[in-house]
Amino acid sequence: MADDRRWMYDGFDKTGGKAHLVGWRKKTQAFIDHAFAGNTHYLDQVRCPCNEHNNGKFVTKEELTKDLVNYGFMPCYETWSFHGEKETRVETEVEANDDSAGVDRMDEILEALQPEFGLNSEDPPPKEVEEFFKLLQASEEPLHEHTKVSLLAFVTRLLAIKSKYFFSNKCFDDLVQLIGDVLPQPHKLPNDMYQCKRLTKALGMGYKKIDMCPDGYMLFCDDHMDEKKCLHCGKGRYVEVINEDGD
């Protein structure tokens, strides 16, 4: 890491207030500026390393500032690997002399899974396990050679935008086609909605449709799952049809 990053945790007010040290505030702002100055941002958003999102969500600069002030940095993030810094590793003597150092470690992962499938070291890995890791590895590769954004990150973000703005599957397909036409070749972007959903489904990332108030005031889920009208604005959950002609 570039310097001692203990300030990320020592200067944060852990009592639930916002009495963070002045040094923490200044260095946190410097981190935010650094994150958006490099090439790790995507559509004016970067991964949020707060203690709530753990680099699992893309946020705007304003949202990143608010989340870090409210939740602080996630544990053990002294090296900003998702924000332009490279991980460093001290090689042991065994690693330095190991011809296989740096190669894919999938065999080690599969070995750890053997007890779950009642296998021994001589058995081949189950096909579904091997295929899953191959798919996961492929999905984490960059979308194309000029970006660090992975195929999985791009597809899940695109599906989230579709859900948020309610555009049709045909609109989604046309949008993906347009993006594919302007991306540098070769790229890994799927051709349509079907292939995007197939990718996320294969990785166990299903989705659930939830009705929302027409004006966005509330979601019809959990305790409000059976409500027929918005509790805030009174608008109906469904389009009402009053005759057989659909009017």
Disulfide bonds with the S-S distance in Angstrom:
none
